[in-house]
Amino acid sequence: MARNPPVGDNARRGAVRDRSQVFNPHNQNWTKRDSDTGRFMDQKKDGEPFKGVRRERGK
């Protein structure tokens, strides 16, 4: 049976809260956004989505 790593090792368990990510089709990058303020925080250049961050639904 699997167990969680020891406390204090800076390992994330579960999803990141108060964050979301959206895909930008113009530059083919994923952008992370703060859900409280709506400001963009970070962008990935490798084209892969952020791990553990929920995705926003497209319109």
C-alpha positions, 0 to 999 in steps of 0.5 A: 500500500502506498503512503505519503512521503514524510512531512516537511519534504516540500512535496505537493499532494493533490491539486494546486489551489487558487490557480488555473491554467489556460492554453494560448493558441497564438504562441502555443504555450500554457499560461498559469493564472491566479483565480483570486485576482485573475492576473497571469502568473507564469508561462511554460515554453515547452508546450506541456501543461502545468502539473497539478493545476486545473484547466479553465474551460474554453469558450 
